[in-house]
């Protein structure tokens, strides 16, 4: 009878807090430090926009919690859509989502080095330094993920704690300023609140909650996934939403609109106004750390999708091999290689516009994935494959409607190209199926 390998050589998995830090760390990236500048003109509309986004995000998070309790399988969205709609739909969702990950990760890598350049501004201005430093960062974090999931989880936990420091500082400064009378909230005027303003603000705040599904993808690398992943997904979403709501609202409402709207570092300006200019420089450093943490977590996630698809036979089997540490080395190297190409495109001035478009495309494909998973939950609930719950159909329906609304908010061009990316996966799926059938025919007696 076969025996399990000794614990000493069994790959260690992510526990509850590392999984939660994966969710929080992937959701809080560069956007946390830049959103107040974009939202400043909306005033109190932005507060209501955040509340709407958090409510929608919680519905989507609940959908993932129900799905993972019944199907704690690696690949997350790929596994759920496969169970509900079959391999073709699952492949197209996972294919487009995987592409969105390494495209979006390239932007996070660029933002990381951009923030950290304040530590050595003269060196960072030299030709070639920024792209080289960005690529080095990508491959250092890729190597950490290759070493093992616990190593990546440790980096994620530390960087998540560090990135919360400036956000908590803003909350403390805001509370102190209000308590001492150094700042006052602007008067609330109901006439200034509008459906259009709330919708516009909520469309912008949505980008801050992308990544709530992070713990579902590497389910095979997480201890007790049926319990750990729902805990990490729900508490990670709620915690991140509240942090965003309080910090963003404090900066927007307690600072002059014209200053914040033009600011390249709204959190730094807030700290400089209510504390001192010196610590404001550290905000850029913490923002860089925030981006590094998000990049580390997303590198972990982006390798798990091709691994799950390869094991299922819808992606080349070459990707299915894992190291002795339980890491998908080949998937990590290929995904980071593609990311490196996109990073280098960003530093070619002629490609800057293309790079910005790719980011919008990456976001649109993630929203399609949310819609597919919400619909999968509704179908699996109707067929009895999910645990019965009187609230699941309602939450699933609200989640699906919210996903549709966010897709609409992404804009017609991004949605059209996102659909194009889905369709582009059909030939790839056909080639994989033909290859699989040819192999089966060769092995047949």
Secondary structure as GFF3:
##gff-version 3
##sequence-region A 1 445
A	DSSP	alpha_helix	16	27	.	.	.	ID=ss1
A	DSSP	alpha_helix	31	39	.	.	.	ID=ss2
A	DSSP	three_ten_helix	40	42	.	.	.	ID=ss3
A	DSSP	alpha_helix	44	70	.	.	.	ID=ss4
A	DSSP	alpha_helix	77	85	.	.	.	ID=ss5
A	DSSP	alpha_helix	87	116	.	.	.	ID=ss6
A	DSSP	three_ten_helix	117	119	.	.	.	ID=ss7
A	DSSP	alpha_helix	121	124	.	.	.	ID=ss8
A	DSSP	alpha_helix	129	147	.	.	.	ID=ss9
A	DSSP	alpha_helix	149	180	.	.	.	ID=ss10
A	DSSP	three_ten_helix	190	192	.	.	.	ID=ss11
A	DSSP	alpha_helix	195	205	.	.	.	ID=ss12
A	DSSP	three_ten_helix	206	209	.	.	.	ID=ss13
A	DSSP	alpha_helix	214	217	.	.	.	ID=ss14
A	DSSP	three_ten_helix	219	221	.	.	.	ID=ss15
A	DSSP	alpha_helix	225	254	.	.	.	ID=ss16
A	DSSP	alpha_helix	257	261	.	.	.	ID=ss17
A	DSSP	alpha_helix	266	274	.	.	.	ID=ss18
A	DSSP	alpha_helix	277	312	.	.	.	ID=ss19
A	DSSP	three_ten_helix	317	320	.	.	.	ID=ss20
A	DSSP	alpha_helix	329	346	.	.	.	ID=ss21
A	DSSP	three_ten_helix	349	351	.	.	.	ID=ss22
A	DSSP	alpha_helix	352	382	.	.	.	ID=ss23
A	DSSP	alpha_helix	392	410	.	.	.	ID=ss24
A	DSSP	alpha_helix	412	443	.	.	.	ID=ss25
###
